Amino acid sequence: MDALRIGPLVLPWGPLILALGYAVAAFVAGAAQRKGQGHAEPALLPLLVLALVVARAVFVAQHLANYPTMLSMLDIRDRGFATMAGWVAAVLGVAFWAWHRPALRRSLPMSAATGAAAVLTAGALLQAVQPARPPLPQLSLQRLRSGEEGSAPVGATLALARPGGEVALRSLEGKPLVLNLWATWCPPCRRELPTLVQAAQREHKVRIVLVNEGESAQRVADFLRHEKLVPPEVLLDPGSRLLSDYQSPGLPTTLFIAADGKVRRMHLGELSAATLQQGIAELGGR
């Protein structure tokens, strides 16, 4: 599972692991202080902030065209961070701080290194206990079509005309695929949907398919018409089978699937144009 679910609350593991690493580093810093090795704890939070800011800034710089406003650059809900840049910033920050504060030349590197080890170890253990993500299941889903369930034809105002009938998910293999699991009642799904639709209309090397979870065809068609969205492909999963098969704790969930049908990455939560392009690039789409 890519997140911890506590009732209705879904928490990504990344921030939780960072909090654990910080707690371990603070504990070691406190123990070092009691031994007279300097008070390193006040430096730990600024160093963590430095690492996160640098990681975010480098990621934004790498995808600058996808962040048109300062507000979008600061919106970290897409979890777009350049991890290696953050680690480098943390190491340089520790070295600089310890050089300027001789009293911390032992306690600060020791506590920071212990916290970093805790983060890396927890991340590795989490990866080890993650269940293997299955390939595309032997499942057929209904394709959304115009005029479904007696609604006014979608194509009357939007070009959402797709042939009806079922689509076997296994038939989507052979080309890199992005499956976005969403619902009309989900606010982050609604926010990211225009980005996915635009990408689906322009991408040629990657197929982007929107899979609605648990809703009727008429509700989905009416929502898309109201929002003036024209996705090339929309499938309906009324029983939310894909959410269950991939053990996703919530929506939106985006699956980045290689041409052989294996899931290479699962993104839980809202995507930005930058994190979408990052996932597509990992599939070889760009």
C-alpha positions in Angstrom: 0.0 0.0 0.0 1.4 3.4 -1.0 -0.3 5.3 1.8 -1.5 4.8 5.4 -5.3 4.9 5.8 -6.8 5.9 9.1 -10.5 5.9 8.7 -11.3 8.5 6.0 -7.8 10.0 6.3 -5.2 8.9 3.7 -1.6 9.8 4.5 1.2 9.2 2.0 4.2 7.4 3.5 6.8 9.9 2.3 6.0 12.7 4.9 5.5 10.0 7.6 9.0 8.6 6.9 10.5 12.1 7.0 8.8 12.7 10.4 10.3 9.5 11.7 13.8 10.4 10.5 13.5 13.8 12.1 12.4 12.3 15.4 15.3 9.8 15.4 17.8 12.6 14.6 16.4 14.8 17.4 16.6 11.9 19.8 20.3 11.3 18.9 21.0 15.0 19.2 19.5 15.1 22.7 21.6 12.1 23.7 24.7 13.9 22.4 23.9 17.1 24.2 23.6 15.2 27.5 27.2 13.9 26.9 28.4 17.5 26.4 28.8 17.2 22.6 26.9 20.4 21.7 23.2 21.2 21.2 22.5 20.1 17.6 18.7 19.8 17.7 18.0 23.5 16.7 19.8 23.0 13.5 17.9 19.9 12.4 14.6 21.5 11.4 16.2 24.3 9.3 18.3 21.6 7.5 15.2 19.6 6.8 13.4 22.6 5.4 16.5 23.5 3.3 16.5 20.0 1.8 12.8 20.1 1.0 13.0 23.6 -0.5 15.9 22.7 -2.7 14.3 19.5 -3.8 11.1 21.3 -4.7 13.0 24.2 -6.4 15.1 21.8 -8.6 12.0 19.8 -9.6 10.1 23.0 -10.5 13.1 24.2 -12.5 13.2 20.9 -14.4 9.5 21.3 -15.3 9.2 25.0 -15.4 6.9 25.1 -18.4 4.3 23.2 -16.4 4.3 25.7 -13.5 2.9 28.9 -15.0 2.3 30.7 -11.7 4.1 31.1 -8.4 1.1 29.6 -6.6 1.4 26.4 -8.7 5.1 26.2 -7.9 4.3 26.3 -4.2 1.5 23.8 -4.4 3.3 20.6 -3.2 0.2 18.4 -3.3 1.6 16.9 -6.5 4.6 15.7 -4.4 7.0 16.8 -7.1 10.5 16.8 -5.5 14.0 16.1 -6.9 15.0 13.7 -4.2 18.8 13.6 -5.0 19.0 17.4 -5.0 17.4 17.4 -1.5 20.0 14.9 -0.2 22.9 16.9 -1.6 21.5 20.1 -0.1 21.2 18.4 3.3 24.8 17.1 3.2 26.2 20.5 2.2 24.0 22.2 4.9 25.3 19.9 7.6 28.9 20.4 6.5 28.5 24.2 6.4 26.8 24.4 9.8 29.3 22.1 11.5 32.2 24.2 10.0 30.8 27.4 11.4 29.8 25.9 14.8 32.8 23.9 16.1 30.8 22.7 19.1 28.5 20.8 16.7 31.2 19.2 14.5 30.5 15.8 16.1 26.9 15.9 17.3 25.3 17.5 14.2 26.8 15.1 11.5 26.1 12.1 13.8 22.4 13.0 14.5 21.7 14.0 10.9 23.3 10.8 9.6 21.3 8.7 12.0 18.1 10.4 10.9 19.0 9.9 7.2 19.7 6.3 7.9 16.3 5.9 9.5 14.6 7.5 6.5 16.5 5.2 4.0 15.9 2.1 6.1 12.2 2.8 6.5 11.9 3.5 2.8 13.6 0.2 2.0 11.5 -1.8 4.4 8.3 -0.2 3.1 9.3 -1.2 -0.5 10.2 -4.8 0.7 6.8 -5.3 2.3 4.8 -3.8 -0.5 2.7 -6.4 -2.3 3.7 -7.0 -5.9 1.5 -4.9 -8.1 -0.4 -7.2 -10.5 -0.4 -6.7 -14.3 -3.5 -5.5 -16.0 -6.3 -7.8 -14.8 -8.5 -10.0 -17.0 -11.2 -7.5 -16.8 -13.5 -5.8 -19.3 -15.0 -2.4 -18.7 -17.7 -0.5 -20.5 -16.6 2.4 -22.7 -18.5 5.6 -22.1 -20.5 6.5 -25.2 -22.7 9.4 -26.3 -26.3 9.3 -25.2 -25.7 6.7 -22.5 -28.6 5.8 -20.3 -30.9 8.1 -22.1 -28.9 11.3 -21.4 -28.6 14.0 -24.0 -25.9 13.0 -26.5 -22.5 14.0 -25.2 -21.4 14.6 -28.7 -24.2 17.2 -29.1 -22.0 19.8 -27.4 -18.7 17.9 -27.0 -16.8 15.6 -29.3 -16.9 12.7 -26.8 -18.2 10.3 -29.5 -16.6 6.9 -28.8 -18.0 3.5 -29.9 -19.9 1.7 -27.2 -19.1 -1.8 -26.0 -16.7 -3.4 -23.6 -12.9 -3.0 -23.6 -10.7 -5.8 -22.3 -7.9 -4.2 -20.3 -5.4 -6.7 -21.5 -6.1 -5.4 -25.0 -4.5 -2.1 -24.0 -1.1 -3.8 -23.7 1.6 -3.1 -26.3 1.9 0.6 -25.7 2.8 2.6 -22.5 -0.4 3.3 -20.7 -1.6 5.8 -18.0 -4.8 4.7 -16.2 -6.3 7.4 -14.0 -8.9 6.2 -11.5 -11.3 9.0 -10.6 -14.8 10.0 -9.6 -16.9 13.1 -10.1 -17.4 13.6 -6.3 -13.6 13.7 -5.6 -12.2 17.3 -5.5 -8.6 16.5 -6.4 -9.9 14.3 -9.2 -11.8 17.2 -10.6 -8.8 19.5 -10.3 -6.4 17.2 -12.2 -8.9 16.1 -14.8 -8.3 19.0 -17.3 -4.5 18.3 -17.2 -5.1 14.6 -18.0 -7.5 15.4 -20.8 -5.1 17.9 -22.4 -2.3 15.4 -22.1 -4.4 12.6 -23.6 -5.3 14.8 -26.6 -1.6 15.6 -27.4 0.3 12.4 -26.4 1.0 9.9 -29.2 3.5 7.6 -27.6 1.4 7.0 -24.4 -2.2 6.1 -24.1 -4.1 7.9 -21.4 -7.4 6.4 -20.3 -9.7 7.8 -17.6 -11.4 5.0 -15.6 -14.4 6.2 -13.5 -14.8 4.3 -10.3 -18.3 3.4 -9.0 -20.5 5.9 -10.9 -23.2 5.6 -13.6 -22.5 6.4 -17.2 -25.1 9.2 -17.2 -23.6 10.9 -14.2 -20.1 10.7 -15.8 -21.3 12.0 -19.2 -23.3 14.8 -17.6 -20.3 15.9 -15.5 -18.0 15.9 -18.5 -20.5 17.9 -20.5 -21.0 20.4 -17.7 -17.2 20.8 -17.4 -16.7 21.0 -21.2 -14.1 18.3 -21.1 -13.5 16.0 -24.0 -11.3 13.0 -23.0 -10.5 10.6 -25.8 -11.2 7.5 -23.7 -13.3 7.0 -20.7 -14.1 3.6 -19.2 -16.6 2.8 -16.5 -15.7 0.6 -13.5 -19.0 0.6 -11.5 -17.8 -2.1 -9.1 -14.5 -0.2 -8.4 -12.7 -3.4 -9.3 -9.4 -1.7 -10.2 -9.3 0.1 -6.9 -9.6 -3.2 -5.2 -7.2 -5.1 -7.5 -4.4 -2.5 -6.9 -5.2 -2.1 -3.2 -5.5 1.7 -3.6 -6.7 3.4 -0.4 -8.4 6.3 -2.3 -8.9 8.5 -5.2 -7.4 9.8 -7.4 -5.0 7.0 -8.2 -2.9 7.0 -11.4 -1.2 3.9 -12.7 1.8 4.2 -15.0 1.9 1.0 -16.9 4.6 -0.2 -19.3 3.9 -1.7 -22.7 4.2 -5.2 -21.2 1.2 -4.5 -18.8 3.3 -4.2 -15.7 2.7 -1.3 -13.3 5.9 0.7 -13.0 4.5 3.4 -10.7 1.4 4.2 -8.8 0.7 7.8 -7.8 -1.8 8.3 -5.1 -3.3 11.8 -5.0 -3.5 14.8 -7.2 -1.2 15.0 -10.3 0.2 18.2 -11.8 1.2 18.6 -15.4 4.8 18.2 -14.2 4.3 15.0 -12.2 2.2 13.5 -15.0 5.0 14.2 -17.5 7.5 12.8 -15.1 5.6 9.5 -14.9 5.2 9.5 -18.7 8.9 10.0 -19.2 9.6 7.0 -17.0 7.6 4.9 -19.3 9.7 6.1 -22.2 6.9 8.4 -23.6 9.2 11.4 -23.8 
